Amino acid sequence: MHLLRKIITHLPKAIGGKETDVTTGSIRRAIFLLSVPMVLEMMMESVFFLVDAYFVSSLGANAIATVGLTESVLTLVYALAIGLSMGVTAIVARRIGEKEVVSASQTAVQAIYLGVLIAVLVSAVGVLFPKQILSLMGGAPDLVAEGYGYTQILLGGNVTIMLLFIINAIFRGAGDASVAMRVLIFSNILNILLDPLFIFGWGPVPAYGVKGAAIATTIGRGSAVIFQLLILLYGWSRIKITFKELRLQLVVMLKLIKVSLGGIGQFIIGTSSWVFLMRIMAEFGSEVLAGYTIAIRVLMFTLMPSWGMSNAAATLVGQNLGAQQPERAERSVWKTGKYNAWFMAAVSVFYLVFAEEILRLFSDETSVIESGTMSLRIIAAGYVAYAYGMVIIQAFNGAGNTRTPTIINFFCFWIFQLPVAYVAAITWGWGASGVLWAITAAEILIAVVGILWFRRGRWKLVNV
C-alpha cells in the first residue's frame, strides 16, 4: 500500500513534466519520474506500427508483407535517426548536468541541421528507386506492383521520422520527457484518424490501399515535428532556441558527429542485420513473412516501453556524470535494469500464453497465424535478457561511450547472429524457426557481454 501511494503521488508529476533535478534525492523517484513519460512516449511510437498493421492486415498478405519489407529498409533510417539521437541525448544531458543550458540549445540546433541533411539524401533514393528496393528485398513482382507507393512515400518523407526522433532526444536529454510524450500522443491521434480515411477512402478522398497508410503516417509525424519546433522556439521546455543559436556552428556539429558516429554505427549494424533476417524470411513465402511482420510489430509494442525505461537510464547517466556523480550514475543503471527485467518477465509470460489469440486479431489466415505465433513465442523467450541488455547499452550511450556498444553489436549481430540464422534456417533446414532462435540467442549474448563490460567502469571517464 505504501508503494502504491507513492506511485499515485508521483504519477501526476511524471506525466505533467514538472522540472526535476535527477542528480539529487531518491534514485528510485528519479527513475520513475523519467521512465513514466519515456515509456509512454515509446508506446506511442509503437502504436504507429500497430495501427498500420491493423488496418493494412485486411488488405491481404501482400500488403502486410509490403509493410514488413519497407519497415526493414526504414530501419536503416531509424538507425541514423536513433544513432544521432544518442549523441544528442548524451551531450544535452551532460550540458544540463553542468547547468550549461545555452550550450545544450546550441547542440539541439546543430542536430536538427544534420538530421535534415541526412533525410534529404535518403529521400532522393526512396523517391527514385522504390520498386528496385522492394525487389532487392525479395518482394515478388505482384507485391512490388501493389506496394511500391507505400515505400516511396515513407522513404521520401523520412525527414519526419528523422526530426521526430532527434527533437524528442533533445527533450529527453534535458529531462523534459513528458514533452516528447505529448508530441507523440498528438501524432498518434492524427494517424489513427487518418489511416482508415486514406486506406479505405471516404467522401472525396479516394481509397489508396496500402499507400494510404504511408500518407496518414507521414502527415501524423509531420504535424508532430511542427509541434516540436514550436515548443523549442517558444521555450515551452527547458531548451529554448533563440535567433543567435540558429547559425551554423561547425565545432559543435563536429563534436555531435563524433559522439553520434558510434550510435549510428551500432544501429546500422543492428538494423542491417534485421534487413538480412527479413531477406532470409522472404525465402519461406509471403504468409510466413506476413506472420513474422505482425509478430515484430506486436513485440515492438512492449519493446518500445522497455526502450523508454532504458532511455531514462541514459539521461540519468549523462546528467549525473555532468554533475560529477559517477557512482550515482552506476546505481541508477542497476536499479533501472532490475525494474525493466520485472516488466519484461511479465510481458514474456503473457506472450507465451496468448500468442495465438493476439495473432488472430490481425489475420484470419491459418499459415500467417502459425508463423506469427511461433515468432512471438520464440523471441519473447529472451525478453528478460533483452531488458538488461537494453539498459546497459543505453547507459554506455548516455555516458557518450557509443564505441563500446558498437563493438558489442558488431560481434553479436554480424559475427554471431547472421551466420547462425542462415545456417540454422537454410543449411540445417529449421526454416523460419532457425532465424527466430538466432535472434533470441544474440540478444542474450549482448546482455551477458554488456554487463561484463559495464562492470569494468571505464565509461565513467568519457568526456563529451
PETALIN-V192881 format. One line per field, one symbol per residue. phi: phi as a letter, one per 30 degrees, with the letter a starting at -180 (. if undefined). A space follows every 50 residues. Layout:
phi: ???
This chain:
phi: .dddddddddedddddiddbddcbiddedddddddedddddddddddedd ddddddedcjddddddddddddddddddddddddddddedddddddddic dddddddeddddedddddddddeeddddbddddddddjddedddddcddd ddddddcddddededdddddddddicdddddddddeddedddddeddddc iaiddddciddddddddddddddddedddddddcidbdcbccedddddbd dddddddeddeddddddddddddddddddddddcjddddddddddddddd dcddeddddddddddddddddddibdddedddddddeddddedddddede dddceddddddcacdedddddddddddddddcdddeeddddddddedddi cddddddddeddcddcdddddddddcddididdddddddddddddedddd ddddddidddcdcb
